[in-house]
Amino acid sequence: MAARADFKMDMLDKGFVSDWARRLGASWTHVAWKYPGGVGTKDVDDVLGHSAPPIDKCIKFFEILCVKQVPVDEVCKAIREGGYPAHVPTEQELKANTKKPGDGIQPNPAPSDQGPTAPVVGGGIQPNPAPSEQVPTAPAKTDEEPNFAGSEWFDAADPDIVDASSGKIKQQQVKPQVILHTVNDTEFTYMLRKLDGIQFDGNAGVLQCVEDGDVYFIGACGKYIAVLVQSTPGSLSAAGSTLVLNRAIQSWGKLPIISVGVACGRGGSKQQLGDVLIANEIIPYEPMRVGATEIPRGVSFPAHRQLLASFKNLRTWKFVDHKGRKVERIVGRVLSGEKLIDDDATKKKLFASEPEAIGLEMEGSGAISVAQALEVPYILVKGICDWGDGHKHKGYQPLAAAAAASLVKVVCNTAGTLDFPHV
């Protein structure tokens, strides 16, 4: 590798490396790599992806971009002579993005056409894959947030709210048939907007009441009466999913539970932001034996068979995002734990332990533990709002939450889906 030995690398930002891999690859599907052993084409999803070799392989490739105290012209020269991707920053771009000593070189946004190609063995050009085959990438923290204005789901109004006491609600025989569980305010808002008002004490609206320190909203969700409750992130706090749902069942009876909201997607060519994850199994990733090696000890929890079949096989649901793309359902195993994951290396480690997992979130393990202990049906349905790789922001939460809430509403509008004679 030309000039490689002349550079000393004493700082690497792995998030920076990962970002450059995506930007230079345009779609991060095929990029030519050059190693001391020769030139070959590597699948970036194999190197930066989920069951990948160590990120060190990527670091070796991009280390020239991350060195400190190296003249800009030497960096540019080394990149072009060393067999790096065809699209590299110009000297002016690098100068514009060079920080003070110690800060490293920051990535410059890819050109607006997003169309660079990468050299392959023999000097030919490997075309970028079709859009449908491209692996999605997470919007960087500095990216402009998506504009959802004009989307019917985004502009929907909140329902009318009627204040009531829980005692009077029960006295008048208003009986919820399903518990809808959300966490953050965006999840709650879009699920609340899917509830229709009910007649109560001469008024019509979604009922709001407080019982045992928790606030509940009761309204019609399709053909069923739902009680909507919000917990805090995670499962273990006093307001986390475990205790909130346990109290909800004590207040309203042994009802099926649907956790609905947003989650982190695994990524890959089969996932896009906004797609809805349907968990056929929840896998708690926190329990493990830690020694010379880490051995997971979590016990997986399957979703209720009837609920899973209803969400998986429904054919009447359609949700279109702000770009006109039809949002998809993805069924599979979902990792759950107390950590908010926004680190590429940590995410890879988790998915390496569960190669078939499709996403991760924070509340499902506590929620399904309560459901199984009290023998009530449970399922988790959450839209993909980010990739958990160091570029997390809330820009896509409305899309993900609205898509998941839309699917829940359509399932609840299908007769028989929430009829459980033995519950």
C-alpha positions as CSV (number, residue, x, y, z in Angstrom):
1,M,0.0,0.0,0.0
2,A,1.7,3.2,-1.1
3,A,2.7,5.6,1.6
4,R,1.0,3.5,4.4
5,A,4.1,3.0,6.4
6,D,4.7,6.8,6.6
7,F,1.5,7.4,8.5
8,K,1.1,7.0,12.3
9,M,-2.4,6.4,13.5
10,D,-3.0,7.3,17.2
11,M,-6.8,8.0,17.1
12,L,-9.7,6.4,15.3
13,D,-13.4,7.3,15.5
14,K,-15.3,4.1,14.5
15,G,-18.4,6.1,13.9
16,F,-16.5,8.2,11.5
17,V,-15.1,5.1,9.7
18,S,-18.6,3.6,9.4
19,D,-20.0,6.8,8.0
20,W,-17.3,7.0,5.4
21,A,-17.9,3.4,4.4
22,R,-21.5,4.2,3.7
23,R,-20.9,7.5,2.0
24,L,-18.1,6.3,-0.3
25,G,-20.0,3.2,-1.2
26,A,-23.1,5.2,-2.1
27,S,-25.3,2.3,-1.2
28,W,-22.8,0.3,1.0
29,T,-23.4,-2.9,-0.9
30,H,-20.3,-3.3,-3.0
31,V,-17.0,-1.5,-2.5
32,A,-13.6,-2.6,-3.6
33,W,-11.1,-3.3,-0.8
34,K,-7.4,-3.5,-1.0
35,Y,-5.4,-5.5,1.6
36,P,-1.7,-6.4,1.8
37,G,-2.7,-9.8,0.4
38,G,-4.2,-8.4,-2.8
39,V,-7.2,-6.8,-4.3
40,G,-10.7,-8.2,-3.9
41,T,-14.3,-7.2,-3.7
42,K,-15.9,-7.4,-0.3
43,D,-19.6,-7.1,0.6
44,V,-19.7,-4.1,2.9
45,D,-22.6,-5.7,4.7
46,D,-20.2,-8.5,5.6
47,V,-17.6,-6.1,6.9
48,L,-19.7,-3.4,8.5
49,G,-22.8,-5.5,9.0
50,H,-24.3,-7.7,11.5
51,S,-22.4,-11.0,11.5
52,A,-19.3,-9.2,10.4
53,P,-15.6,-9.8,11.0
54,P,-14.1,-7.3,13.4
55,I,-14.3,-3.7,12.4
56,D,-10.5,-3.7,12.3
57,K,-10.8,-4.8,8.7
58,C,-12.7,-1.6,7.9
59,I,-10.3,0.4,10.0
60,K,-7.4,-0.8,8.0
61,F,-9.1,0.4,4.9
62,F,-9.9,3.8,6.1
63,E,-7.0,4.5,8.5
64,I,-5.5,7.1,6.2
65,L,-8.6,9.2,6.5
66,C,-8.4,9.1,10.3
67,V,-4.7,9.9,11.0
68,K,-3.7,13.1,12.8
69,Q,-1.1,15.7,11.9
70,V,-0.7,14.5,8.3
71,P,-0.5,17.1,5.5
72,V,-3.8,17.1,3.5
73,D,-2.0,16.7,0.1
74,E,-0.2,13.6,1.4
75,V,-3.6,12.1,2.6
76,C,-5.1,12.7,-0.8
77,K,-2.1,11.3,-2.6
78,A,-2.1,8.2,-0.4
79,I,-5.8,7.6,-0.9
80,R,-5.5,7.8,-4.7
81,E,-2.3,5.7,-5.0
82,G,-3.3,3.1,-2.4
83,G,-6.3,1.6,-4.2
84,Y,-9.0,3.2,-2.1
85,P,-12.5,3.8,-3.4
86,A,-12.8,5.8,-6.6
87,H,-14.8,8.5,-4.9
88,V,-12.5,10.3,-2.4
89,P,-12.7,13.8,-1.0
90,T,-10.8,16.5,-2.8
91,E,-8.0,18.4,-1.2
92,Q,-10.2,21.4,-0.7
93,E,-12.9,19.2,1.0
94,L,-10.4,17.7,3.3
95,K,-9.0,21.1,4.2
96,A,-12.5,22.4,4.9
97,N,-13.2,19.5,7.2
98,T,-9.9,19.3,9.0
99,K,-10.2,20.2,12.7
100,K,-7.6,21.3,15.2
101,P,-4.9,18.7,16.0
102,G,-6.4,15.9,18.0
103,D,-9.8,16.1,16.5
104,G,-9.2,14.0,13.4
105,I,-10.7,14.6,10.0
106,Q,-14.4,14.8,9.8
107,P,-16.4,13.2,6.9
108,N,-17.7,15.5,4.1
109,P,-21.2,14.7,2.9
110,A,-21.4,12.6,-0.3
111,P,-22.1,14.5,-3.5
112,S,-25.8,15.2,-4.2
113,D,-26.0,12.7,-7.0
114,Q,-25.1,9.9,-4.5
115,G,-23.9,7.9,-7.5
116,P,-20.2,6.9,-7.1
117,T,-19.1,3.5,-8.1
118,A,-16.3,1.4,-6.8
119,P,-13.5,-0.4,-8.7
120,V,-13.5,-4.2,-8.7
121,V,-10.9,-6.8,-9.6
122,G,-9.6,-6.2,-13.1
123,G,-10.4,-2.5,-13.1
124,G,-14.0,-2.8,-14.1
125,I,-16.9,-0.9,-12.6
126,Q,-19.4,-2.5,-10.3
127,P,-22.7,-0.6,-10.7
128,N,-24.7,0.4,-7.7
129,P,-27.5,-2.0,-6.9
130,A,-31.1,-1.1,-7.7
131,P,-32.8,1.0,-5.0
132,S,-34.9,-1.9,-3.8
133,E,-31.7,-3.9,-3.1
134,Q,-29.8,-1.1,-1.3
135,V,-29.1,-1.5,2.4
136,P,-30.6,1.4,4.3
137,T,-28.3,3.7,6.3
138,A,-29.2,5.8,9.3
139,P,-29.5,9.5,8.9
140,A,-26.5,11.2,10.5
141,K,-27.2,13.5,13.4
142,T,-26.5,16.5,11.3
143,D,-28.9,15.4,8.5
144,E,-32.0,17.4,7.8
145,E,-35.0,15.7,9.4
146,P,-37.6,14.3,7.1
147,N,-40.5,16.4,6.1
148,F,-43.8,14.6,6.8
149,A,-46.1,17.6,6.2
150,G,-48.9,16.7,4.0
151,S,-49.0,13.0,5.0
152,E,-52.5,12.1,6.2
153,W,-51.2,10.2,9.2
154,F,-48.9,13.1,10.2
155,D,-51.6,15.7,10.0
156,A,-54.2,13.7,11.9
157,A,-55.8,15.4,14.9
158,D,-56.0,14.1,18.5
159,P,-59.4,12.8,19.6
160,D,-61.6,14.6,22.1
161,I,-60.7,13.7,25.7
162,V,-63.3,13.2,28.4
163,D,-62.1,13.3,32.0
164,A,-63.7,10.5,34.2
165,S,-62.9,8.6,37.3
166,S,-61.9,5.0,37.0
167,G,-64.5,4.1,39.6
168,K,-67.3,5.6,37.5
169,I,-66.0,4.0,34.3
170,K,-66.2,0.6,36.0
171,Q,-69.5,1.4,37.6
172,Q,-71.0,2.1,34.1
173,Q,-69.7,-1.2,32.8
174,V,-67.1,0.2,30.4
175,K,-65.0,-2.9,29.9
176,P,-61.7,-2.6,28.0
177,Q,-60.8,-5.7,25.9
178,V,-57.1,-5.0,25.2
179,I,-54.2,-3.1,26.8
180,L,-52.2,-1.0,24.4
181,H,-48.7,-0.2,25.8
182,T,-46.5,2.7,24.6
183,V,-43.4,4.3,25.9
184,N,-42.3,7.7,24.5
185,D,-44.6,10.6,23.7
186,T,-44.5,10.1,20.0
187,E,-45.6,6.4,20.3
188,F,-48.4,7.5,22.7
189,T,-49.6,10.3,20.4
190,Y,-49.9,8.2,17.3
191,M,-51.6,5.4,19.1
192,L,-54.0,7.8,20.8
193,R,-55.0,9.2,17.4
194,K,-56.1,5.8,16.4
195,L,-58.7,5.6,19.2
196,D,-62.2,6.6,18.6
197,G,-64.4,8.2,21.2
198,I,-67.1,6.3,23.1
199,Q,-70.3,7.5,24.7
200,F,-70.0,8.1,28.5
201,D,-72.1,10.0,30.9
202,G,-73.7,12.1,28.1
203,N,-70.4,12.9,26.4
204,A,-68.5,11.3,23.6
205,G,-64.7,11.0,23.5
206,V,-61.7,9.0,24.7
207,L,-61.9,8.6,28.4
208,Q,-59.0,9.7,30.6
209,C,-58.7,8.5,34.2
210,V,-56.1,8.0,36.9
211,E,-55.8,4.9,39.0
212,D,-53.0,3.8,41.3
213,G,-50.7,6.5,40.0
214,D,-51.0,5.6,36.3
215,V,-53.0,7.5,33.6
216,Y,-55.2,5.5,31.3
217,F,-57.0,6.5,28.1
218,I,-60.0,4.3,27.0
219,G,-61.5,4.4,23.6
220,A,-62.6,2.2,20.6
221,C,-59.7,0.7,18.6
222,G,-61.5,-0.9,15.7
223,K,-64.0,-3.4,17.0
224,Y,-62.6,-3.5,20.5
225,I,-62.4,-1.2,23.5
226,A,-58.8,-0.5,24.3
227,V,-57.1,1.0,27.4
228,L,-53.9,2.9,26.4
229,V,-51.1,3.3,29.0
230,Q,-47.6,4.7,28.8
231,S,-44.6,3.5,30.7
232,T,-41.1,5.0,30.9
233,P,-38.2,3.5,28.9
234,G,-37.0,0.1,30.0
235,S,-38.5,-2.6,32.2
236,L,-37.1,-2.2,35.6
237,S,-38.1,1.2,37.1
238,A,-41.2,1.9,39.1
239,A,-42.8,3.3,35.9
240,G,-41.1,0.8,33.6
241,S,-43.1,-1.7,31.5
242,T,-43.0,-4.5,34.1
243,L,-44.8,-2.7,36.9
244,V,-47.0,-0.4,34.8
245,L,-48.5,-3.4,32.9
246,N,-48.8,-5.4,36.1
247,R,-50.8,-2.5,37.6
248,A,-52.9,-2.2,34.4
249,I,-53.9,-5.8,34.6
250,Q,-54.8,-5.4,38.3
251,S,-57.0,-2.4,37.4
252,W,-58.7,-3.6,34.2
253,G,-58.5,-7.4,34.3
254,K,-56.5,-10.1,32.5
255,L,-56.5,-8.6,29.0
256,P,-54.3,-9.2,26.0
257,I,-51.4,-6.8,25.8
258,I,-49.9,-5.2,22.6
259,S,-46.7,-3.1,23.0
260,V,-46.8,-0.6,20.1
261,G,-44.2,2.0,19.2
262,V,-40.7,2.3,17.8
263,A,-37.6,0.2,17.8
264,C,-34.1,0.0,16.3
265,G,-33.8,-2.1,13.2
266,R,-31.0,-4.5,12.4
267,G,-30.5,-3.0,8.9
268,G,-29.8,-4.8,5.7
269,S,-31.4,-4.8,2.3
270,K,-34.7,-6.1,3.6
271,Q,-35.3,-3.3,6.1
272,Q,-36.2,0.4,5.6
273,L,-37.1,3.1,8.1
274,G,-40.7,2.9,8.9
275,D,-41.1,-0.8,8.4
276,V,-42.9,-2.5,11.2
277,L,-41.3,-5.3,13.3
278,I,-43.6,-8.0,14.6
279,A,-41.9,-10.0,17.3
280,N,-42.5,-13.7,17.2
281,E,-40.1,-14.0,20.1
282,I,-38.6,-11.6,22.6
283,I,-35.0,-12.3,23.6
284,P,-33.8,-10.6,26.8
285,Y,-30.1,-9.9,26.1
286,E,-29.1,-8.6,29.6
287,P,-28.8,-12.0,31.5
288,M,-25.4,-13.4,30.8
289,R,-22.4,-15.0,32.4
290,V,-19.4,-12.7,32.1
291,G,-15.9,-14.2,32.3
292,A,-13.2,-14.8,29.8
293,T,-16.1,-15.1,27.4
294,E,-19.7,-13.8,27.7
295,I,-22.4,-16.5,27.6
296,P,-26.0,-15.3,27.2
297,R,-28.4,-16.8,29.7
298,G,-31.6,-15.1,28.7
299,V,-34.7,-17.2,28.1
300,S,-36.7,-16.3,25.0
301,F,-40.4,-15.6,25.2
302,P,-42.7,-16.5,22.2
303,A,-45.5,-14.2,21.2
304,H,-49.0,-15.4,21.6
305,R,-49.9,-17.7,18.7
306,Q,-53.2,-16.1,17.8
307,L,-52.0,-12.6,18.0
308,L,-48.9,-13.4,15.9
309,A,-51.1,-15.0,13.2
310,S,-53.4,-12.0,13.2
311,F,-50.5,-9.5,12.7
312,K,-48.6,-11.7,10.3
313,N,-51.4,-12.8,8.0
314,L,-53.5,-9.7,7.8
315,R,-54.0,-8.7,4.1
316,T,-56.0,-5.6,4.5
317,W,-53.4,-3.2,5.9
318,K,-51.5,-0.7,3.8
319,F,-49.4,2.2,5.0
320,V,-47.5,4.5,2.7
321,D,-44.6,6.7,3.9
322,H,-43.9,10.3,3.0
323,K,-42.0,9.2,-0.1
324,G,-44.9,7.0,-1.4
325,R,-43.2,3.7,-0.5
326,K,-45.4,1.0,0.9
327,V,-44.3,0.1,4.4
328,E,-43.6,-3.6,5.0
329,R,-44.1,-5.9,7.9
330,I,-41.1,-7.9,9.1
331,V,-41.6,-10.9,11.5
332,G,-38.8,-12.3,13.6
333,R,-37.0,-12.4,16.9
334,V,-36.5,-9.0,18.7
335,L,-33.8,-8.4,21.3
336,S,-34.8,-6.5,24.4
337,G,-32.8,-5.0,27.2
338,E,-32.2,-1.9,29.4
339,K,-29.7,-0.2,27.2
340,L,-30.5,2.5,24.6
341,I,-28.2,1.3,21.8
342,D,-26.5,3.9,19.7
343,D,-23.1,2.4,19.1
344,D,-22.2,0.4,16.0
345,A,-19.8,-2.0,17.8
346,T,-22.3,-2.7,20.6
347,K,-25.1,-3.3,18.2
348,K,-23.0,-5.7,16.1
349,K,-22.0,-7.6,19.3
350,L,-25.7,-8.0,20.2
351,F,-26.8,-9.2,16.8
352,A,-23.8,-11.5,16.6
353,S,-25.2,-13.3,19.6
354,E,-28.6,-13.7,17.9
355,P,-28.0,-13.9,14.2
356,E,-31.7,-14.2,13.4
357,A,-32.8,-11.2,15.4
358,I,-34.5,-8.4,13.3
359,G,-34.4,-5.5,15.8
360,L,-33.9,-4.4,19.4
361,E,-35.8,-2.3,21.9
362,M,-36.0,-1.8,25.7
363,E,-39.5,-2.7,27.1
364,G,-40.5,-6.0,25.6
365,S,-38.7,-8.3,28.0
366,G,-40.5,-6.8,31.0
367,A,-43.8,-6.7,29.3
368,I,-43.9,-10.2,28.1
369,S,-42.6,-11.5,31.5
370,V,-45.7,-10.0,33.1
371,A,-47.9,-11.4,30.4
372,Q,-46.6,-14.9,30.7
373,A,-46.6,-14.8,34.5
374,L,-50.3,-13.7,34.5
375,E,-51.2,-15.9,31.5
376,V,-52.4,-13.2,29.2
377,P,-51.7,-13.0,25.4
378,Y,-48.9,-10.6,24.4
379,I,-47.2,-9.4,21.2
380,L,-44.8,-6.5,20.4
381,V,-45.3,-4.4,17.3
382,K,-42.9,-1.6,16.6
383,G,-41.8,0.5,13.6
384,I,-38.1,1.0,12.7
385,C,-37.0,4.5,13.6
386,D,-33.2,4.2,13.5
387,W,-30.3,1.7,13.1
388,G,-28.7,2.2,16.5
389,D,-25.3,2.7,14.9
390,G,-24.2,6.1,16.3
391,H,-26.5,8.2,14.2
392,K,-29.6,8.0,16.3
393,H,-32.0,10.9,16.2
394,K,-35.8,11.2,16.6
395,G,-36.6,12.4,13.0
396,Y,-38.1,9.1,11.9
397,Q,-40.0,8.3,15.1
398,P,-43.3,9.8,13.9
399,L,-43.2,7.6,10.7
400,A,-42.3,4.4,12.7
401,A,-44.9,5.1,15.5
402,A,-47.6,6.0,13.0
403,A,-47.0,2.8,10.9
404,A,-47.1,0.5,13.9
405,A,-50.2,2.2,15.3
406,S,-51.9,1.9,11.9
407,L,-51.3,-1.8,11.8
408,V,-52.6,-2.3,15.4
409,K,-55.8,-0.4,14.5
410,V,-56.4,-2.5,11.4
411,V,-55.8,-5.8,13.3
412,C,-58.2,-4.6,16.1
413,N,-60.8,-3.9,13.4
414,T,-60.8,-7.5,12.3
415,A,-63.4,-9.6,14.1
416,G,-62.1,-12.3,16.3
417,T,-58.5,-11.2,16.6
418,L,-58.8,-10.3,20.3
419,D,-61.3,-13.0,21.3
420,F,-59.7,-15.2,23.8
421,P,-62.3,-17.4,25.5
422,H,-59.8,-18.9,28.0
423,V,-58.3,-15.6,29.2
